[in-house]
């Protein structure tokens, strides 16, 4: 059986939209275009 009191103790609110946007913007994410550009630059494509 689920113990709702225990589950509520573990609850952490999610980030606000603005905080999430800032966290995502400041990550260095590599996408496929970045990988292809690097391969072309290195002469591997």
BALOBA-1460 file (C-alpha; in Angstrom, 3 decimals):
// residues 45
<rec num="1" residu="x" x="0.000" y="0.000" z="0.000"/>
<rec num="2" residu="x" x="1.236" y="3.516" z="-0.724"/>
<rec num="3" residu="x" x="2.173" y="5.593" z="2.287"/>
<rec num="4" residu="x" x="1.151" y="9.067" z="1.157"/>
<rec num="5" residu="x" x="2.860" y="10.773" z="4.087"/>
<rec num="6" residu="x" x="6.231" y="9.256" z="3.122"/>
<rec num="7" residu="x" x="5.711" y="10.146" z="-0.515"/>
<rec num="8" residu="x" x="4.872" y="13.748" z="0.387"/>
<rec num="9" residu="x" x="8.085" y="13.986" z="2.430"/>
<rec num="10" residu="x" x="10.099" y="13.013" z="-0.680"/>
<rec num="11" residu="x" x="8.299" y="15.546" z="-2.891"/>
<rec num="12" residu="x" x="10.432" y="18.262" z="-4.475"/>
<rec num="13" residu="x" x="8.711" y="20.954" z="-6.519"/>
<rec num="14" residu="x" x="9.717" y="21.211" z="-10.145"/>
<rec num="15" residu="x" x="11.619" y="24.219" z="-11.440"/>
<rec num="16" residu="x" x="9.688" y="27.226" z="-12.522"/>
<rec num="17" residu="x" x="9.596" y="27.701" z="-16.281"/>
<rec num="18" residu="x" x="12.068" y="30.599" z="-16.201"/>
<rec num="19" residu="x" x="14.527" y="28.647" z="-14.059"/>
<rec num="20" residu="x" x="14.256" y="25.647" z="-16.386"/>
<rec num="21" residu="x" x="14.825" y="27.841" z="-19.455"/>
<rec num="22" residu="x" x="17.935" y="29.370" z="-17.881"/>
<rec num="23" residu="x" x="19.298" y="25.955" z="-16.910"/>
<rec num="24" residu="x" x="18.775" y="24.629" z="-20.441"/>
<rec num="25" residu="x" x="20.240" y="27.711" z="-22.155"/>
<rec num="26" residu="x" x="23.447" y="27.547" z="-20.120"/>
<rec num="27" residu="x" x="24.177" y="23.890" z="-20.939"/>
<rec num="28" residu="x" x="26.642" y="23.172" z="-23.727"/>
<rec num="29" residu="x" x="24.608" y="20.777" z="-25.838"/>
<rec num="30" residu="x" x="26.008" y="19.236" z="-28.998"/>
<rec num="31" residu="x" x="23.519" y="18.441" z="-31.741"/>
<rec num="32" residu="x" x="23.945" y="16.586" z="-35.040"/>
<rec num="33" residu="x" x="24.770" y="19.771" z="-36.954"/>
<rec num="34" residu="x" x="27.638" y="20.505" z="-34.538"/>
<rec num="35" residu="x" x="28.973" y="16.980" z="-35.047"/>
<rec num="36" residu="x" x="28.688" y="17.206" z="-38.855"/>
<rec num="37" residu="x" x="30.405" y="20.610" z="-38.915"/>
<rec num="38" residu="x" x="33.273" y="19.218" z="-36.845"/>
<rec num="39" residu="x" x="33.596" y="16.185" z="-39.143"/>
<rec num="40" residu="x" x="33.675" y="18.389" z="-42.250"/>
<rec num="41" residu="x" x="36.225" y="20.677" z="-40.621"/>
<rec num="42" residu="x" x="38.422" y="17.663" z="-39.849"/>
<rec num="43" residu="x" x="37.947" y="16.261" z="-43.370"/>
<rec num="44" residu="x" x="36.203" y="13.098" z="-42.235"/>
<rec num="45" residu="x" x="32.946" y="13.574" z="-44.134"/>
